[in-house]
């Protein structure tokens, strides 16, 4: 079956619902619509949800249960475990109306334990669960360059591939149990967190000793060329010292993510000292009213401890 035929068959045979029109979810939904795949939505505030979303033919339902009625595939992109549990199993949750054989796809970062529990609860109702968390900031979501890590029933994943192709640059098949998606996402986010922590410390040290910011940026781009980890982009943001504009993942989201990493480490008796250090820096940001700043603001905490300001590019005060 060609991708074009698969896409056409999908439109003809299936109906899709989407929950979670936030900073990541809205551009993802927009790209799915741009790919010609009809979507309907759950939104408590339909007027707000429709802002910057070309969804003239979509229906906005007032509850997840209403959206899930006669729905073949339900996609969610919500903030955390509690939100996912609420939209699925809450008083007006989707499972009340989802039919046996339908597919639920979670594309957010949820804990492996929560994903395993949700899988079991949905399986008891003969509902198929696919976990497909994504890597990428909101700008990657807007340009459909996310990395999708899909785990679960392969036939269901195959059914959802036009969705994944619409939002991402590549889809990795990472396991046959949905929990594998959350495990891979946890490990990937740990690597990103340690990258941010390392770049933050290196940036502060370079400023403290008087290395020119342009020289430091050039060094980063040569050490981590295009195609590797996005060190250059993180280094630019950290070097500019502006963390309250064009925010990607917030400090609050970072705390949630690092909490999942540390819980998994504790569960498996695996030392993750870098996660512990990073967690403390994120906690310091939240405690000082910067919970909505970009995750990379950990550099600001380190700069303050060193007695410098990244925003001003100054050295010792």
VEXLUMKOL-192699 format. One record per residue (C-alpha): residue number from 1; x negated, y negated, z. Coordinates in steps of 0.25 Angstrom, whole numbers. Layout:
<sites>
SITE   n    px    py    pz
SITE NUM     X     Y     Z
...
</sites>
This chain:
<sites>
SITE   n    px    py    pz
SITE   1     0     0     0
SITE   2    -6   -13    -4
SITE   3    -6   -25     6
SITE   4     3   -33    -3
SITE   5    13   -21    -3
SITE   6    12   -19    12
SITE   7    15   -33    14
SITE   8    27   -33     5
SITE   9    32   -20    12
SITE  10    30   -26    25
SITE  11    38   -39    22
SITE  12    50   -30    16
SITE  13    50   -20    27
SITE  14    46   -27    40
SITE  15    50   -39    49
SITE  16    40   -46    57
SITE  17    41   -54    70
SITE  18    30   -63    77
SITE  19    29   -67    91
SITE  20    18   -77    96
SITE  21    17   -90    88
SITE  22     6   -96    96
SITE  23    -8  -101    92
SITE  24   -11   -88    85
SITE  25     2   -82    82
SITE  26     8   -94    74
SITE  27    -3   -94    63
SITE  28    -3   -79    63
SITE  29    12   -79    60
SITE  30    10   -90    50
SITE  31     0   -82    42
SITE  32    10   -70    43
SITE  33    21   -78    37
SITE  34    11   -84    26
SITE  35     8   -69    22
SITE  36    23   -68    19
SITE  37    27   -59    30
SITE  38    40   -64    37
SITE  39    39   -66    52
SITE  40    50   -69    62
SITE  41    46   -75    76
SITE  42    49   -75    91
SITE  43    48   -89    96
SITE  44    54   -96   108
SITE  45    52  -109   102
SITE  46    55  -107    87
SITE  47    53  -122    83
SITE  48    39  -122    89
SITE  49    36  -108    83
SITE  50    39  -113    69
SITE  51    29  -125    70
SITE  52    18  -123    60
SITE  53    24  -110    56
SITE  54    30  -108    42
SITE  55    40   -98    46
SITE  56    53  -103    39
SITE  57    58   -89    36
SITE  58    55   -84    50
SITE  59    65   -82    61
SITE  60    61   -86    76
SITE  61    67   -77    86
SITE  62    69   -82   101
SITE  63    64   -69   107
SITE  64    55   -57   104
SITE  65    66   -48   105
SITE  66    74   -56    94
SITE  67    62   -56    85
SITE  68    59   -41    87
SITE  69    73   -37    82
SITE  70    72   -29    69
SITE  71    58   -33    68
SITE  72    48   -23    63
SITE  73    35   -29    67
SITE  74    33   -39    79
SITE  75    20   -47    80
SITE  76    16   -54    92
SITE  77     5   -64    95
SITE  78     7   -68   109
SITE  79    -3   -74   120
SITE  80    -5   -62   130
SITE  81     0   -49   136
SITE  82    12   -55   143
SITE  83    17   -62   131
SITE  84    16   -50   122
SITE  85    23   -42   133
SITE  86    34   -52   134
SITE  87    37   -53   119
SITE  88    38   -38   118
SITE  89    44   -33   131
SITE  90    50   -46   138
SITE  91    65   -48   140
SITE  92    66   -53   126
SITE  93    54   -44   121
SITE  94    53   -39   107
SITE  95    54   -24   111
SITE  96    68   -26   114
SITE  97    72   -26    99
SITE  98    60   -20    92
SITE  99    63    -7    85
SITE 100    56     6    86
SITE 101    45     6    75
SITE 102    43    -9    75
SITE 103    29   -14    77
SITE 104    24   -24    87
SITE 105    11   -31    84
SITE 106     3   -39    94
SITE 107    -8   -48    88
SITE 108   -12   -56   101
SITE 109   -23   -52   111
SITE 110   -17   -44   122
SITE 111   -23   -35   132
SITE 112   -26   -20   128
SITE 113   -18   -16   140
SITE 114    -5   -24   136
SITE 115    -6   -19   122
SITE 116    -7    -4   127
SITE 117     6    -7   136
SITE 118    13   -14   125
SITE 119    10    -2   115
SITE 120    16     8   125
SITE 121    28     0   127
SITE 122    31    -2   112
SITE 123    28    12   109
SITE 124    38    17   119
SITE 125    48     9   110
SITE 126    42    15    97
SITE 127    37     1    93
SITE 128    23     0    87
SITE 129    13    -9    93
SITE 130     1   -15    85
SITE 131    -9   -24    92
SITE 132   -16   -33    83
SITE 133   -24   -44    90
SITE 134   -31   -54    82
SITE 135   -44   -62    83
SITE 136   -45   -76    79
SITE 137   -42   -90    83
SITE 138   -29   -98    79
SITE 139   -37  -103    66
SITE 140   -39   -89    62
SITE 141   -25   -86    64
SITE 142   -21   -98    55
SITE 143   -30   -93    44
SITE 144   -26   -79    45
SITE 145   -40   -74    49
SITE 146   -37   -67    62
SITE 147   -44   -53    65
SITE 148   -33   -43    68
SITE 149   -36   -31    76
SITE 150   -24   -21    74
SITE 151   -22    -9    83
SITE 152   -10     1    84
SITE 153    -2     9    74
SITE 154    -9     9    61
SITE 155     4    10    53
SITE 156     9    -2    61
SITE 157    -4   -10    59
SITE 158    -3    -7    44
SITE 159    11   -13    44
SITE 160     6   -25    51
SITE 161    -6   -27    42
SITE 162     1   -38    33
SITE 163     3   -46    46
SITE 164   -12   -44    50
SITE 165   -17   -48    36
SITE 166    -9   -61    37
SITE 167   -15   -65    50
SITE 168   -29   -60    49
SITE 169   -42   -58    41
SITE 170   -43   -44    45
SITE 171   -36   -33    53
SITE 172   -44   -23    61
SITE 173   -38   -10    65
SITE 174   -43    -8    79
SITE 175   -36     4    85
SITE 176   -23    13    85
SITE 177   -18     8    98
SITE 178   -14    -6   100
SITE 179   -23    -8   112
SITE 180   -35    -7   103
SITE 181   -31   -20    97
SITE 182   -31   -27   111
SITE 183   -45   -20   114
SITE 184   -51   -25   101
SITE 185   -46   -39   103
SITE 186   -51   -39   118
SITE 187   -65   -35   113
SITE 188   -65   -45   102
SITE 189   -60   -56   111
SITE 190   -71   -53   121
SITE 191   -81   -55   110
SITE 192   -75   -68   107
SITE 193   -75   -72   121
SITE 194   -90   -69   123
SITE 195   -93   -76   110
SITE 196   -86   -89   116
SITE 197   -93   -88   129
SITE 198  -106   -86   123
SITE 199  -105   -97   113
SITE 200  -100  -106   124
SITE 201  -112  -103   133
SITE 202  -121  -105   121
SITE 203  -115  -118   117
SITE 204  -116  -124   131
SITE 205  -131  -120   132
SITE 206  -134  -125   119
SITE 207  -128  -139   122
SITE 208  -135  -139   136
SITE 209  -148  -137   130
SITE 210  -146  -147   119
SITE 211  -144  -138   106
SITE 212  -137  -146    96
SITE 213  -122  -141    94
SITE 214  -125  -140    79
SITE 215  -137  -131    81
SITE 216  -129  -122    90
SITE 217  -118  -121    81
SITE 218  -127  -117    69
SITE 219  -134  -107    78
SITE 220  -121  -100    81
SITE 221  -116  -100    67
SITE 222  -130   -93    63
SITE 223  -129   -83    74
SITE 224  -115   -80    72
SITE 225  -112   -81    57
SITE 226   -99   -81    50
SITE 227   -93   -67    51
SITE 228   -97   -65    65
SITE 229   -90   -70    78
SITE 230   -84   -84    76
SITE 231   -95   -90    85
SITE 232   -97  -102    76
SITE 233   -83  -106    77
SITE 234   -83  -104    92
SITE 235   -96  -111    94
SITE 236   -91  -123    86
SITE 237   -79  -124    95
SITE 238   -87  -123   108
SITE 239   -97  -133   103
SITE 240   -87  -143   100
SITE 241   -82  -142   115
SITE 242   -68  -144   111
SITE 243   -59  -133   116
SITE 244   -45  -139   117
SITE 245   -43  -141   102
SITE 246   -40  -131    92
SITE 247   -38  -120   103
SITE 248   -39  -106    99
SITE 249   -38   -96   110
SITE 250   -36  -104   123
SITE 251   -44  -102   136
SITE 252   -31   -96   142
SITE 253   -31   -86   130
SITE 254   -46   -83   133
SITE 255   -43   -80   147
SITE 256   -32   -70   143
SITE 257   -41   -63   133
SITE 258   -53   -62   142
SITE 259   -44   -57   153
SITE 260   -40   -46   144
SITE 261   -55   -43   141
SITE 262   -58   -42   156
SITE 263   -47   -34   159
SITE 264   -51   -24   148
SITE 265   -65   -24   154
SITE 266   -60   -21   168
SITE 267   -51   -10   162
SITE 268   -62    -3   155
SITE 269   -73    -6   165
SITE 270   -81   -14   155
SITE 271   -89   -26   159
SITE 272   -86   -39   152
SITE 273   -94   -50   159
SITE 274   -93   -60   148
SITE 275   -78   -59   148
SITE 276   -79   -62   163
SITE 277   -88   -74   161
SITE 278   -79   -79   149
SITE 279   -67   -77   158
SITE 280   -72   -86   169
SITE 281   -75   -98   159
SITE 282   -61   -97   153
SITE 283   -55   -97   167
SITE 284   -63  -110   170
SITE 285   -57  -116   158
SITE 286   -43  -112   162
SITE 287   -45  -117   176
SITE 288   -49  -131   171
SITE 289   -37  -133   162
SITE 290   -43  -128   149
SITE 291   -35  -115   147
SITE 292   -29  -120   134
SITE 293   -43  -124   128
SITE 294   -50  -115   118
SITE 295   -56  -102   123
SITE 296   -70  -108   119
SITE 297   -69  -118   130
SITE 298   -77  -109   139
SITE 299   -88  -117   133
SITE 300   -83  -129   140
SITE 301   -84  -122   154
SITE 302   -98  -118   151
SITE 303  -102  -132   146
SITE 304   -96  -138   159
SITE 305  -104  -129   167
SITE 306  -116  -133   159
SITE 307  -113  -148   161
SITE 308  -111  -151   147
SITE 309   -99  -155   137
SITE 310   -98  -147   124
SITE 311   -87  -157   119
SITE 312   -97  -168   120
SITE 313  -109  -160   116
SITE 314  -117  -165   128
SITE 315  -128  -159   136
SITE 316  -131  -159   151
SITE 317  -123  -170   158
</sites>
